[in-house]
Amino acid sequence: MYRDIIKKSGLSITTKRIALLSALDKAQRPVTIDELRNQMTDTMDTSTMYRSLKKLVDAGIVYQTDFRDGVSYFELQGDNHHHHVVCTECKSRKSIDMCVNKNFNKVEKDTGYTITNHIFELFGLCENCSS
């Protein structure tokens, strides 16, 4: 499965990339580098992890965000493209099946840019914190 995902993106298939995708898939949520390292059975130094993740992010296989807390989080994008809503008080997060990419054609036409990726997160107060 992971081999096919990597191959489809045009990247070289490596054991490191397969191990990263496997760990991200098992996590089922956005995770930090430290959380990812703890879940992996293969040993990989931090710089290799960042380089491999950058290639996977650039290829659209992995989603990267920071939830405004200064830490990078990574999540397997897969076929379920989604975003998150984050509570600014308690920092809880929920996935939302919504995307703003419907307007990308207009943005591309207006700016001359070719949109290759995007980050979209919503911030507010969760039900508990807003009461």
Residue, then its C-alpha position, 0 to 999 in steps of 0.5 A: m500500500y505505502r509503496d504504491i502511494i510513494k510510487k504514484s507520487g513519483l518519489s523513490i520508494t525507500t524503507k525510511r519513507i515506508a516506515l514513516l508512512s506506516a507510523l503516520d497511518k497508525a497514529q491516525r492523527p497529527v503527530t510531532i517528530d518526537e511522537l512519530r519517533n516513539q511510534m517507529t520501530d526503525t531507527m532514524d535520525t531527526s535530520t533524515m526524518y525531516r528531509s523525508l517528511k519534507k519530500l512526502v509533504d511536497a508530494g502531497i502524501v503527508y500534511q504538515t501544520d503547526f496549529r499555532d503552537g510553534v511545533s510541526y505536526f504531520e499527518l498521512q493525507g491519504d484519500n481523506h483530505h481534511h483540515h482541523v478546527v483548534c480550540t484556542e483555550c484548551k488546544s483540543r483539535k477535531s478533524i473537519d471534512m471541508c476544504v477551500n480548494k474550490n476557489f483555487n482556479k480563480v486564485e490561479k487565474d487572478t495571480g498567475y500562480t499554480i497552486t500545488n498545496h495549501i494549509f487551512e486550519l480554523f481556530g476558535l473556542c470548543e463547546n466546553c471552553s465557550s460555556 
